[in-house]
Amino acid sequence: METFWAIAIGGIIVVSVGYYLVTTGSTRALAAKRSEHWARHLHEIGTKMPYPEAPFPLRHGEKYVMSLKDQMLVEPRRGTRVSTRSTDAFTVALAKGFYYTAAAGKSVSPDPGDELKEIDTGVAHFTTHRVVFVGAKQTREWDFAKLLGTTEEPGGLQLMISVSNRQKTSGLASHSVTQISPGMAYQITEQVRDLGFDDAKAAALHAVGQVRAQHEIVQESFFIKEEEIERRMEAWHKANPVGEDEPATNAPGESKHQANSAQLEEIEPLAEIDVVGEMFYKRSFEALRKELKTEGNSEHTVEVELRNDPDNEYSDSGKAVAVYIRNNQVGHVPEWLAPKVFDELEPEGGNVTLGARLFLDYFDAKPQKNSVKVFLDSRLVIK
């Protein structure tokens, strides 16, 4: 009997060790592969940003940061709770307090009763104003002006974004091995927005060293524990802090951040505003067609009045600005810009009259494509 149990226990140990070797070998192989590609992608970001062309028209003051292919649009749907996490990963710290563990598995734990579903697959574009997902089925935008918060899974392989104009939290997930995660792309975007491209590029290049350092540690021993990896990487972080080297061109007593801030590009004043929401004011455009004696498909140079509209219940900021032509409301200033315009108008009584280009579509056009473009001058300066 003792011989039987000895053989049985021995068999269990062999199976367990075999399972450990298979799973650990698989996860570490994927982590090693991901670390190699992440290092290459981070090096590209650190040497090539800013990229020359944005994939879509940018807003005033908006800067294009990067795009990630093969991203999944995800959102919680009714289902069972899933909570799993793999070990054997590599960690990257882009900035103080931001650490990424790029595990080969996943860690998902949405609200009870919900599970994340893949809705679409496409490209995620990151700018200093928003994240835009363009997929095969739909396009989704997360505007930073309406941002409530973000949550990230290990490695940033899943990035969930909450915005005030959408009830459900949704986000991006990636299985891509050849490019950095959406969470890391978001953190680089934050650095570009807050500190400029130079600081973001320096952080990306610093992260290359972190990735390679941890890869070397993991390669030293197949059985090295995650706690030991973390301990040695913490020592590496202390020995190689972000932003340790100051550029030689700094003035005496001037920090790297101050030098970069002084070199930030001066933003030119906004020249024009494309009015939004025209589709909700068809009667106003019908009245204008009659007043201007046109059947449509015509352009007119007119005066418009911008009026602060703090009681607008559809404004997330509470600083809506309505647009009027001859006392007919024809739309409003885009929400992303409205707070700036509102604050500029408030000391002046909450309104201003400016020139504009009005396009009137045919009265029977379906859908109607009426439009208003407001031209800014010294009466309203927006930077």
N, C-alpha and C positions, 0 to 999 in steps of 0.2 A: 504493500500500500504506500509506504514512504517513497519507494522507487517511482510509483505511478505519479504521485504529487510532485516529486522532483522533476520528472520529465514534463509534466503539465505546466508547472511554473516556469521551467526553462523555456518551454515553447512560447508562453505568454511574453516572456522577456524578449525572446528573439523577434516575435511579431511586433512588439512595441518599439524596440530599437529600429527594426526595419521600417516601421511606419514613420518614426522620427526622422530617420535618414532620408526617406523619400520626400516627406513634406518639407523638412528643413532645407534639403537640397534644392527642392523646387522653388520655394519662396526666396531663398537666398540667390538662386540663379537669376530669378526675375528681378530681384532688387538690384543685383549687380548690373544686369543689363540696363535697367532703368537709370541707375546712377551714371553709367557711361553716357547715355543719351542726354540725361539732364545736364551733365557737365558741358557737353557740346552746345546744347541749346542756350544755357546760361552764358557761355562764352560768346555766342553769337549776339545775344541781347546786350551784353556788356561792351561789345565793340561796334555794333551796327546801329543801335538806337541813336536818334529817332529815325524810324523808317520813313522813306520818302513820300509815299502816297497812302492816303486813307481810302478804305473801300467804299466810303459813302461821304456825302457832304458833311462837314463839321460845323458845329455851332460856333458862335463868337467866343474866342478864348479857349475853345476845346482843342486838345492835342491827342493825336492818335498814338497809342502805345504799342499794341501788338495784336495778332490774331492767332487763335489756336484752332486747328482742324480736328475733325472727328470727335467733336464734343456732343454729349447727350443732354438734351433738355429733360430735366426730371422734376416731378412734383409729387406730393403725397396723395395717395388714393386709398380708399378703404381696403384693408387687408390685415394680415397678421404682423405682429412686431418681429423684426429681424434684428439680431444683435450678435455679430460675430466679428472677431478681430484676429488677424494673423500677426505673427511675430517675425523677427529677422528682417529688419528694414534698415534704411539709412535716413539720417536726420539732417536737415538743412536749416540754418538760422539766417534769414535774410537781414533781419534787423533785431535790435535788442527786444526780447520778449516775443519774437515770432519764430517758432520752431516748426519744422515740417518733418514728419516721419513717413517716408514713402514705402508703405508696406505693400507686399505682393497681393494680399487679400483685401478685405473690405471691413469697414466698421459702420454699420447703419443702425440707427435707433431713433426713428421718427416718433411722433406722438402716438400714444397707445391707440390701436385700432387702425392705424394708417401704415402704409408701406410705400416706399418710393417707386414710382413707375417711370420707365423711359418713354417719353412722349414723342421725341423726334431726335434726329441726328443731323448735325450741321457744323457751322463755323461760329466761334465766339469771338467777337471783336471787343477789345478793351480800349477805352479812351479815358481821359481825365474827367469826363462828365457822366459816363454811363458804360454799361456792358450791353452789347447787342448780339443776340443769337439769331442767326439766319439758317433755317433748316429746310428740309425738303417739303415739310407740311406747313410750317408757320414761322413767323418772325416774332421775337419777344425782346423787349427792352427793359432794363432795370436802370432807372434814372437816379443818380446819386443825390439829386436835390430832394428826392422822396425816400431816401434810404432810411430804414429803421434799424437794420443790423444785418450781420452775416454770421454764418456758422460754417466751420470746416471740419472735415474728417481727416484722419491721419494722412499726411502727405499732401493735403489739399486736393486729393483726387476727387473730392466732392465738395462743391461750394454752394451753399444755400443762401439766397438773398431775399430779404424781406423789404418790401417797399409799400408806402402808404396807399398807393392807387391800385393795389391788388390784394384781395382777401387772402388767397393762399400763398404760402411761401413756396418758391420754386427756385431752381438753380441749375447748375451744370455738374456733370460727372464725366470722368474720362478713364478709359482703359488704355489710352495711348502710352506706349513706352518711349516713343521717339521724341516727345516734347514735354516741357514742364507741365505741371498740373494747373487747373484753373484757379485753385487757391493761391498758388505762388504767383501766377500772372496777375491776380487781383492785388496782392501785396506790392508787387513791382509797380503796378499802376498807381497805388496810393502814394508810393514814394515819388513817382514822377509828378503827381499832382501837388504834393506838399513840399517837396524839396528840389524838384527839377530833375532833368535827365541825367546830369552828371552824377548826382548821388545815387540814383537808381542803377546806373551802369556800374558804379563802384561796388554796390552791394551785390549785384549779379556776379561780378568777377570774383568777389570774396567768397560767394557761395560755391563757385567752382572748386576752390581749394577745400572747402568743407566736404563736398561730395567725394572728392578724390581721397581725402584723408580718412574718411570713414570706410571707404571701399578697401583701403589698404589694411585697416584694422580688422575688418571682417575676414579678409583673405588670409590673415595670419593663422587662424585656427577655425576649423569647421565647427567645433563645439563651443565657441565663445558665446557667453550669455549676453542677453540684451542689456542687462544692468552694467556689465563691464564695458560694453560699447558706449553706453550713455556716459559712464564715468570718464572714459578716455576722451570722448568728444567734448565733454565739458571742459576738460583740461586744455584741449585744443582751442576751444573758443576763448578761454582766458589768455592763452598765449598769442592768439591771432584775432584781436577784437576788430569789429567793423570800423572803418574810418580811422585806423591808428595812424596811418601815414598822412601827413599834411603836404599839400603841393608846395613846391619850392617857390612858386610865383605869389604866394600869399604875402600880403603886407604884414609888417611886424604887428603881432598881437591879433591878427585876423584869423578866424577859424576857417576851416574848409567850407562849412555851411554858409558862412557870411560871404566868402568869395564867390560861391556858386550863386547865392541869392542876388548878388550884385550883377551877375552876368545873365540873369534871366531875361528873356526877350520881353521888350516892352510891348504890351498889347495895344494895338491901334483901337481908337474908338469905334464902336459899332456904327456901321453906315446905314443899315436898313433893318426893318423888322417885317418878317412874313407873318401876317395875321392868320390865326387859326380859328376853327369853329364856324366858318362861313356857312356850312351846310345847315346849321340850326337857324339861320336868319333869311330864309327864302323870301318872306314877305318884304323885308327891307330891300332886297335886291330888285324885287318887282316894283317897289315904289321908286327906286333910283332909275330903273329903266324908263319909267314914265316921265320922271322929272328931267332926265337927260335926253328924252325923245329918241330912244334907240330900241331896236328889236333884239339887240344882243350881238354877241361876237364883236365887241368893240372895247377899246381902251380909252380911259379918261384920266386926265390929271386933275385931282381934286384936293380939297383940304379935309383932313381927318382930325378928330379930337380924341385924345386918349384920356380916359377918366378912371381914377382909382375906384375900385369896386370891392371894398372890404367885406361886404355882406354876401358875396357870392358863395353859396353853399358848396359849390363844386371845386373850389380852390383848396388844395391841400395846404398851401402856405398861408392862406388868409389874406393874401395880397394880390388879388386879381386886378387886372387892368382891362377895362372894356374899350372897344374901338367904335367910334360913331362917325358916320358921314351924313351931314344934313339932318342930324338928330335921329338917324336910323342906325340902330346897332347892327354892325356887320360882322362882329367877331370879337376876339380878345387877344391880348399878348400871350405867347406861349408860356406855360407855367414855369418852365425852367428859367425864363428871363424875367417874368412878371415881378418878383420881389425887388430886383434892382431898379426897374422902371418905377415901381410903386414908391420906393424910398426917395428917388430923385424928384418925383412929382409932389410928394407930400408937403415939402416946405413952400411949394409954389401954388398951393391951394388944391392939389390933387388932380390937376388937368393941364393939358398943353395942346395947342393946335399946330399941326405940321402938314407938310405936303405928302401926297401919296399917289400911287398908280392904282387905278381901279379897273379891273377887267370884268365885264358883264357878259355872261354866257347867254345863249338863246333861252327864251322863257320856257320852251318846251323840251330843252335838252335833258336827257336822263342818263347819268346823273348830271346835275348842273355843276359847272366848275368855275363859279365866281371866285375871284381872288382879290386881295388887297395887300399892297406892299407899301409900308410907311417909310419915308425917307427922313433920316435924322440929321439935324444941324445943331447950331449952337444953342438952340432952345432946349435941347435934350441931348446930353452927352452921356453915353454908357460905355464904360471900359470893363 
